[in-house]
Amino acid sequence: MNIVNDKLMAKGVVNAIGTVTTLGGNVLSDEVLTSIREVSGIFVDMEQLTEEAGNYIARKVGAESAYITNGASSAIVLSVAACLIRVKPDLRYKLPKLEGGKKYVLTFKNQVNEFKYLINISGAKIKEIGDRNGVSVVNFENTVRKFADKTAAIVYFALDPLPNNLVIEKVVEIAHSFGIPVIVDAAAELPPKDNLRKYLRSSADVVIFSGGKAIGSFSDTGIMLGTKEIIDIVRGIGPYREEISDSGRRVFLGRVMKVSKEEIVATTVAFDKFLKMDEEAFMGTMDQKCEMMLECLGKNNSLSARVINPPWYFPRPVTIPRVEIDFKNAIDADKIVNKLKNNNPPIYCLSDKGKLYLNPQCLKEGEEKIISEAILRLTERELMGGMN
């Protein structure tokens, strides 16, 4: 029995969008699956396993410390919460309902991001700096100075090449001059692999990556790299920390953000495998997949196709090339995207400003042809008036 198709009545899809959460993140390698089977048959001390996995990952990239979380989103919540109670650790008992103290978290208004609201879950209040066009160094420094006594952290969403964005090095320099830690959300900024170290080199206090995208672990895993001070606080409010007293057992904010032993081991193995990846060969494969689609799509003169480097607001990472299809105003690209979902197998891709985009990152061998031929069929039908 095929459990996905027969029992759950779901269908596997051709993924031309990328390692997005809504399509399950990435697929697990044989090495990762083997590690899952090994650990699933034993019991472990979860505090110890989490700490040892973090130590292993930290050593690999030269970080002071590391922590595997229940997704990059949980890493944002936990790292912000750690900054909120950094000066007064006893406040962990009151999270997320804190009164007084440093409750502001500064973010940048031009770093448009649907995950900013996660900051509020920790109990913090967001204060945005600048406008949609960015902020100058002078205005940034003046704002930090103004709110320094109320600010627990600055959260920087890595969205290169976002226009007019302050570089992380300058953000960290100014923040640290006021004693404010900086958290970098770089969840989907891999490849390049060097980004694992780039933000650490900037002296950011916490750098967050998704475990379920390029790294290749479960979709609901994340990796937090950073200072021992903050990650130790995160451990103290994490899912496996408990305190027993006369009044009973106490757990903390991170209890709702459990990571299974299988996910911890899988993420550690996947991280190791990712570090060993031949990045040049990988990017070469991405180029080849794009060229294969271009060759097939070139059979129809009613459309034009080319390979582009996507703009900053596309699904990350924008280091992966895309095939852009222009229907020359003769066909509605949005309609093609919706029709492709009804293909057999279903094909998921994106449209933007009247054009269709194909990401090669998650395509399996042969799917380049499946996608291209489906688009050509739909194009011909549309031009013949066959699509309603």
N, C-alpha and C positions, 0 to 999 in steps of 0.2 A: 504493500500500500504506500502511495505517496502521501505522506501526512499533510503536506501543505495543500495539495490539490484536492485530495479525496476526503480527508477528515475535516480540515478547516475551511474548505471551499474557497481558498485564496489562490492566487496565481503568482508565480514568479514573473518578474518583469525585466525588460531590457532597460538598464539604467544609464541614460545619457545625460543625467543631471550632475551626478557626482556623489560623494560620500555624505549625503544629507540624511538627517535623522528620519525624515518621513519615508525614506526608502530602505531603512534598516542599517544605515552607516556603511560599513565595509563587510567583506566576507572574511571568514576565519581561515587561516592557513592550516595545513596538515600538522605543523609543529605545535600550533596553538591548540588545535583539537586534541592532540595527544596529551598535552599538559593538562587539559581540562579533565580528560578521562582519568589521569593518574591521581589528581587531587580530589576528585569527586568521591572517591572511595574511602577517604580517611577523615578524621576529625583533627582540627588544629586549633591552637590558641590564636584567635583572630587578631588580637593586639600585637602579638609577636610577629605573625605573618605580615601584617600591614607595615610594621616598622622595618622588618628585614627587606621586604620588597622595595620600600622607599629608599632604604640605604643603598640597595643595589643600583637602582635607577639613578640616584644622586651621584654615585661614584662614576657612572658611565658618562655623565655630561659635565662633571666638575661642579655640581651644585652643593650647597651646604647640606640640604635636606630635600626630601621628596615625599609625596603622599599620593596614593591612588584613591580617587573619589568616585562617587556615583554620578559620573558625567562631569563635563566641564562646567555645567550650570551649577551643580552642587559645590564645585570648587570656588566659584564666585561667592556663593552664599557663605561658605565656611571661612574663606580667607577674609572677607569683609567683617564677619562676626569676630574673628580673631583680633582684627585691628581695633574693633570697638571696645574690647575688654583687655587690650594689651597692657594698659597702665594699671587697670584694676581687675585682676583675674577673677575675683570673687563674683563679678558681675555675670559670670557664665551661668549662674543659677537663675538669672532673670531674663536671659535671652529668649525671645527677641524683644521683650518689652522693657526697654531701658528708659530711665528718666534722667535728664541732665547729661552732663559729660560731653564727650566729643562724639556727636552723632552724625555729622555731615560726612558724606563721601562726595568728592568732587569728580565730575566727569566732563567731557568735552562735547558741546552741543553739535559740532560738525561730525562727530563719530556716531552717525545715525546707526542705531543697533537695537534690535528687538529684545535683547537680553538685559538691558539696563534695569528693567523693573526687578530683576532678581536681587539687586542690591537691597531693595526695601525689605525683602523677606528676612534678612538678617537683623532687622530693626533699625537700620540706618536711614537717613534722609538724603536724597540726591540733590546736589547743587550743581547745575550745569554752568560751564564756563564758556564765554564767547558766543558766537552765533553759527549759523549754517556755513558761513564762509571761513570759519576757523577763529583763531585768537592769536594776537601778537605775543611775543615773549614778555614784553613789558606789562601788558594787561594780565597775562597769566600770573606773573609774579605778584602783581598788585592784588589780584583776587586771592591768591594763596595767603598772602600776608594778612589780608582783611579777615579771612575765616580760619586762620591757623589754629586759634585756641578752641575752635569748635569742630575741627576736621580730624577724622580718624584715619582716612586713607584717600588716595587718588586712584581711580580705576581708569586704565588706559586701554581702549579697544584697538588692537593692532589691525589696521585696515589699509596697509600700504597697497597701492600708491595713492592714498587719499590726498587730494589737492589741499594745499595750505595747512597741512597737519604738522603740529609741533613734533619734532623728533623726540624719541623716547629718552635719549641721553639728556637733553635739556630739561625735560619734564622731571626726571629723577634728580638732576642736580638741584633744581629749585625746590622741589618737594623736600628733599633731605636737608636742605639748609634751614627748613622750618621744623625738622624732626617728624615729617609725615611720610609714612611708607607708601610705596607705589605697587599696585597690582596690575599686571598686564594680562589681558585676556587675548591669547593667541591661539584659541581653540582649533581653528582650521588653517593655520598658517604653515602647514607642512605639505609638500616640500617647499623650500629647500631644508635639508636636515640641519643646516647651520643655524636656523631660527631657534633650535633648541638651546643654543648657547648665546645667540645674538642678544637676547633680552637679559640674560644673566650677566653678560659683559657690560650692560648698561647700568648694572647694580640695582635693577628693580628688585623689590623685596619678595614678590611672588610672581611666577609666570605660569600660566595655565594653558594646557593643551588637551584636546579631546583624545581619548584613547581609541575611539571607535571610528576614526576617519583614516588618515594616511598611516597611522601607527598599526592599525589592523587588529584591534581587540574588539570586545563587545561594544555595541553602540552606546550603552549606558555606562561607560567608564571615562574617567578623566585623570589627568596627571598634573599635580601641582609641584612645581619646582621652586625653591626659594630659601630664605634664611631659616636657620634652625629655630630662632626665636619664634617666628610666626607659625611655622609648621608644628612646633611643639604645642603651641596653644590650640591649633586645629585638632591635634590628636586628643587634647583634653576635652574637647566638645564634640568629638567624633562619634561614630555609631557604636564603637565597642568600649567606650569608657563608661564605667558605672561606679557609683559610690554607695556603700552600704552604711546606714546609720540606724540609730534607735527608731527613727521615724520611717524607716523602710529603705527601699532601693531607689536611687535617683539616676536618671539618664539625662542626656543633654540634647541640644538642638540638632546635632548630626544623627540622632537615632533614626530619623526618617530617611536617611541617606545611606543605607547599608550597601556594602559591596561584598558580594559572595566570595568565598575562598577560590572558586573557579575563576571569577572575574579578576581577582588580584593576580593569580598565577598566570592567567591568559595575557593580561596586560604586560606583565614583566617579560614574558617570552616574546610577545609581539614587539615590545619596545626594543629588545635585543635584536630581533630580526630586522626591524626597521633601520637600526643603526648600521647594520651590515649590508644594507641594500646598495647596489651599484646605482647611484642616482643618475649618472650620465646615461647608463643603459635604459633606465626607467623612462627618462625624458625622451630618449630616442624612440622608445616604443610608443609613447604618446604621439610623437610626430608621425610615425608610421601609420598609426590608426587613423589619424586625421587625413593623411594622404590617400589611404584606401577609400575613405568616404568621398573625398574630393573626386577621385577617379570615377567612381560609380555615379555620383551626382552630375558629373560633367556630361552625361549622356542626354541631358534634357536642356535645351537652349532657353526654356521658359524661366529658368532660375539661374542664379549665379551663386557660387560657393567659394569661400576662401577661408584660410586659417588666420585667426586673430589672437592677440593677447587680450583677454577680456577686461572690461573696466572694473574699477575697485568695488562696485556695488553688486557684482555678480556673486553667485555662490562660491565660497572660498574652497581651495586656494586659487587665486587668479594667476598663479605661476603655471597652471596647466593650460595649454592652448585649447581653443574651441574652434569648431567648424561653424562658420556663420553662413546662413542660407538666406538669400535675398530673392523674394518672389516677384520683384519688380512691380510692386503695387497691383499685381494681377490676382493675387490670392491672399486670403486672410490667414496670417501665420498662426494666430490664436486658434483658429478652427482646425488647422492641421495638427497642432499640439493635442487638442482634445480628441480628434479622430485617431491619432496614433495610440491613445490609451485603449482604444477598442480593437486594436490590431491583435493578431494571434501570432506570437506572444505580444502582450501589451508593451508599448514603448513609451517611456517617460523622458521628456525633454522640455526645454523652456523657450519662450519667445520674449522678445523685448523690442519695443519700438518698431513693430511690423516685420521683424526678422526672427528666424528660428536658429537656435544654438544647440550644438551637440558637444558634450564633454566626453572625451575618450577614456577618462580615468578608470571607470568601473566596467568598461565593455569587455566581455569575454571574447575569446577567439571566434570569429565568424559573425559576431553581432554587428560589426561595421556594415557588412553586406545586407543583413536583415533590415537595419535601419534605413539605409540608403534606398533599397528597393521599395520599402514601404512608402517612403516619402515620394519617390517617383510615381508610384501607382496613384497615390492620393492627389498629386499634382495634376496628373493627366485627367483624373476624374473631375477635378475642380474646373479645369479649363474646358472640359466638355459639358459643364453644367450639371454634373452628377452628384454634387454635394449640396445638401439642403441645410 
